[in-house]
Amino acid sequence: MTEYLILFAIVLGVNLMPAFGPPTWSIIVLYGFNSDLDVPVIVIVSATAAALGRFSLALGTRLLRRWVSDKTRSNLEAAREALERNKRGGFVALGLFALSPVPSAQLFEAAGLTGVRLLPFTLAFFAGRLVSYSIYAGGAAAIEDLTIGDAFRDALTSPTGIAVQVVMLVGLVALAKVDWAKMLARK
C-alpha cells in the first residue's frame, strides 16, 4: 500500500507543476518495470493523482485572475463564453486533448484563467488518461532500461520537450491577450 501512496504523491506532484514536468506515462511505465505493483492499479492510481493535480493547478491558476488587467479578464470571459456556447466542438476538442500526449498543464492553466467549469473538464481528462495510460503501460517495453531520473532529465533537457513547453506557455499568454469578444463578434 505504501508503494501506491508514494506513486500517488509523485504523480500528484508532477501534475501540480505548471510546466517542464516529466510526462506521467513515463512514471507509470517505470513503476511497472521497477516494482511488483499491479499495472491496472498503477494506471488507476496515476490517473486519479494526475486528475487531482491538474484540477488543483487549474484552481490555483484561477486565483491569479484577480491580478490580471480588466481587459485581459474581459478577453478570458469572452473565451469562456465561446467555449461554453459551442458544446459539441468543445467536447470533441476535449476528447482529443484528454487522449493526446500533449502536455496538459497549460491547458488546465487556461481552463483556470478562463473560468470554465473544471469538474467536467477534469473528468474528461481522467477518462482519457485511463485509456492513454493503459496504452502506454501496455506498450512500454521500449523504455524498460530507463530510470525515473532519466525521465526527469529528459523532460528538462530534451530540445523538443522544451520547445513544446515554451510554445504551450506562449499559447497560454496569447490566450489571455486575444480580444475574444471582438474576434468572436466578427463571426
URTARA-V72988 format. One record per residue. N is the residue number from 1. RES is the residue in three letters. OMEGA is omega in whole degrees, 0 to 359 (* if undefined). Layout:
n: (N,N)
res: (RES,RES)
omega: (OMEGA,OMEGA)
//
This chain:
n: (1,2,3,4,5,6,7,8,9,10,11,12,13,14,15,16,17,18,19,20,21,22,23,24,25,26,27,28,29,30,31,32,33,34,35,36,37,38,39,40,41,42,43,44,45,46,47,48,49,50,51,52,53,54,55,56,57,58,59,60,61,62,63,64,65,66,67,68,69,70,71,72,73,74,75,76,77,78,79,80,81,82,83,84,85,86,87,88,89,90,91,92,93,94,95,96,97,98,99,100,101,102,103,104,105,106,107,108,109,110,111,112,113,114,115,116,117,118,119,120,121,122,123,124,125,126,127,128,129,130,131,132,133,134,135,136,137,138,139,140,141,142,143,144,145,146,147,148,149,150,151,152,153,154,155,156,157,158,159,160,161,162,163,164,165,166,167,168,169,170,171,172,173,174,175,176,177,178,179,180,181,182,183,184,185,186,187)
res: (MET,THR,GLU,TYR,LEU,ILE,LEU,PHE,ALA,ILE,VAL,LEU,GLY,VAL,ASN,LEU,MET,PRO,ALA,PHE,GLY,PRO,PRO,THR,TRP,SER,ILE,ILE,VAL,LEU,TYR,GLY,PHE,ASN,SER,ASP,LEU,ASP,VAL,PRO,VAL,ILE,VAL,ILE,VAL,SER,ALA,THR,ALA,ALA,ALA,LEU,GLY,ARG,PHE,SER,LEU,ALA,LEU,GLY,THR,ARG,LEU,LEU,ARG,ARG,TRP,VAL,SER,ASP,LYS,THR,ARG,SER,ASN,LEU,GLU,ALA,ALA,ARG,GLU,ALA,LEU,GLU,ARG,ASN,LYS,ARG,GLY,GLY,PHE,VAL,ALA,LEU,GLY,LEU,PHE,ALA,LEU,SER,PRO,VAL,PRO,SER,ALA,GLN,LEU,PHE,GLU,ALA,ALA,GLY,LEU,THR,GLY,VAL,ARG,LEU,LEU,PRO,PHE,THR,LEU,ALA,PHE,PHE,ALA,GLY,ARG,LEU,VAL,SER,TYR,SER,ILE,TYR,ALA,GLY,GLY,ALA,ALA,ALA,ILE,GLU,ASP,LEU,THR,ILE,GLY,ASP,ALA,PHE,ARG,ASP,ALA,LEU,THR,SER,PRO,THR,GLY,ILE,ALA,VAL,GLN,VAL,VAL,MET,LEU,VAL,GLY,LEU,VAL,ALA,LEU,ALA,LYS,VAL,ASP,TRP,ALA,LYS,MET,LEU,ALA,ARG,LYS)
omega: (180,180,178,178,177,176,179,181,180,182,177,180,179,182,171,181,181,178,172,173,177,179,182,181,181,177,179,182,180,176,179,181,189,178,177,182,178,182,178,179,176,181,182,179,182,179,178,180,179,180,179,178,181,176,179,177,179,178,178,179,179,179,180,182,183,181,177,182,178,180,179,179,178,178,180,179,178,178,179,180,179,179,182,180,182,186,183,178,178,179,177,179,180,178,178,179,184,181,186,177,180,178,186,184,184,177,177,175,178,178,178,180,183,179,177,179,188,184,177,178,182,178,176,177,180,180,179,180,175,180,185,179,177,179,180,181,180,183,191,186,183,182,185,185,179,173,177,177,177,180,178,180,178,180,183,185,181,179,179,179,179,180,179,180,180,179,179,178,177,177,178,178,180,178,182,184,181,175,186,180,180,182,181,178,178,182,*)
//
